[in-house]
Amino acid sequence: MHESDDGNLSRRDFLGAGVTAAAAVNLLPGTALAGDGSKADRMIGVPFASRDVVRIGLIGVGGRGRSLLRDLLAIDGVRVTALCDLVPAHAARGAEMVKEAGQPTAPAVFDGSDRVWERLVARDDLDIVYIATPWNWHVPMAVGAMRQGKHAAVEVPAATTLDDCWTLVNVSEKTRRHCIMLENCCYGYNELLVLNLVKAGKLGRLTHGECAYIHDLRELLLSDEGEGLWRRYPHLQLDGNLYPTHGLGPVANYMAINRGDRFDYLVSMSSLEAGLTEYRDEHLALSDPKRQERYRTGDMNTSLIKTALGRTVMLQHDVVSPRPYSRINMISGTRGTFADYPARIMIEGQPEGDAWAGLDNYQAAFESPLWKRMGEIARKLGGHGGMDFIMNYRLVQCLREGLVPDMDVYDAAAWSAPGPLSVLSVRQGSKPVDVPDFTRGAWRTARPVMG
Ligand SMILES: NC(=O)c1ccc[n+]([C@@H]2O[C@H](COP(=O)([O-])OP(=O)(O)OC[C@H]3O[C@@H](n4cnc5c(N)ncnc54)[C@H](O)[C@@H]3O)[C@@H](O)[C@H]2O)c1
């Protein structure tokens, strides 16, 4: 099946300002849009149309946007044709990077208002729109891009409500455009190597995984620039896991979620809130308006997810405690276990016996070909140890060669949904909540994980 052009909707159809994405496309959660809801409507296994040059527009040229841009500009066959940021200086800085990289033409620049991105997605010189804006903009921008006939590559989490997860699925299916969540951690060196071990059956039948986003962001959350301008606000409103996808994406891949298994239900529990308040009180002046804020997000949120095949996943979120960074990245099966931070493995029958061994024993045979080929430049560019470059390189490769993308809209929805589901479960006293089946039954069919 090839990309169809029937997604080129007119500007008249475009989302109106201020309307929630779900309401604007007039959908009930879970409603199939096109046809009879048969598997042919899914965006599963749908390859990109091949092209020599990939024309990219970027919305959001902040910290993350610039890092993505630097990677994209280092990849053959990429033209960055348009940039957009609310703040003119941010957009200008991006345009300067494009010029310095020696791209043949200067990008079109859109700035100065929070709706000016609508002009970027309406252009006809774009194949894919990268979105690296604050969380509340991800869904309107991705929907806007797809409804204008472009693929969307959206930062994490793709969506923060269940309705918006469904909206991304429904709009991707209707427009026949991909919505890919830029889950860079799926491309980490260890993650791809361990995925190969899992695929080769080295860990046996998988039973349990553990993952997390544990990252001390206290200073950043309370700062007056960059993410400090927006990322603290969910802490005032929600108690649950605000950032589930970095840990969950790789574990979902090990377990072939949406490709033979699926997340079925979830229970979640939060600790008390203490860390951000205490840090704020110790570091900010009494006159700072942030001293009036009341944070609701418990310092440590722990969710347990049960899968349809009976596996379990422990998923944690803590961005306010003084402890080293960790995504845990642990996977266990009937023949072995891998755990990260630091990376260690035990496989039944190994010479080391019942003790952790180094992953290096498996490097030669199981290293990802992407890292073998592109590891040097990835490490040199450095974004998160190189995994950002590998992710961007691979997405561009899929677009140029007309391949099926590694991650699709069902992954974006399934990995983002534990955010709002954890909030719901915590609110209900840690009651189990069902995880929607965003594939509407297609998860039962096995298909390749990550290409
Ligand atoms: N995958 C990763 O490893 C990773 C790392 C950092 C951030 N992120 C994600 O990237 C996204 C951006 O984070 P960041 O650190 O760059 O934040 P940031 O605050 O540094 O940058 C956001 C940019 O978006 C711009 N912006 C805001 N509203 C806009 C609008 N309506 N139209 C156009 N531009 C707008 C801002 O002016 C700013 O330049 C977030 O979703 C975050 O979760 C992902």
The ligand as a Gaussian input file, in Angstrom:
#p B3LYP/6-31G(d) Opt

LIG

0 1
 N       12.925000      13.738000      23.223000
 C       13.694000      14.384000      24.091000
 O       14.711000      13.907000      24.549000
 C       13.275000      15.758000      24.513000
 C       14.166000      16.597000      25.178000
 C       13.730000      17.885000      25.521000
 C       12.454000      18.286000      25.212000
 N       11.608000      17.435000      24.577000
 C       10.263000      17.847000      24.193000
 O       10.380000      18.849000      23.183000
 C        9.345000      19.806000      23.312000
 C        9.943000      21.209000      23.412000
 O       10.768000      21.266000      24.543000
 P       11.950000      22.344000      24.649000
 O       12.882000      21.830000      25.695000
 O       12.499000      22.656000      23.333000
 O       11.152000      23.589000      25.207000
 P       11.524000      25.133000      24.965000
 O       10.658000      25.893000      25.874000
 O       13.018000      25.290000      25.061000
 O       11.129000      25.392000      23.455000
 C        9.805000      25.435000      23.008000
 C        9.759000      26.407000      21.842000
 O        8.433000      26.420000      21.308000
 C        8.087000      27.773000      21.036000
 N        6.627000      27.893000      21.021000
 C        5.764000      27.863000      22.054000
 N        4.491000      27.984000      21.602000
 C        4.559000      28.085000      20.263000
 C        3.593000      28.259000      19.232000
 N        2.281000      28.307000      19.501000
 N        4.009000      28.378000      17.957000
 C        5.344000      28.325000      17.666000
 N        6.297000      28.157000      18.608000
 C        5.919000      28.045000      19.882000
 C        8.762000      28.563000      22.144000
 O        8.900000      29.929000      21.822000
 C       10.092000      27.843000      22.257000
 O       11.059000      28.381000      21.382000
 C        8.542000      19.369000      24.523000
 O        7.465000      18.603000      24.093000
 C        9.485000      18.495000      25.312000
 O        8.826000      17.527000      26.087000
 C       12.002000      16.192000      24.217000

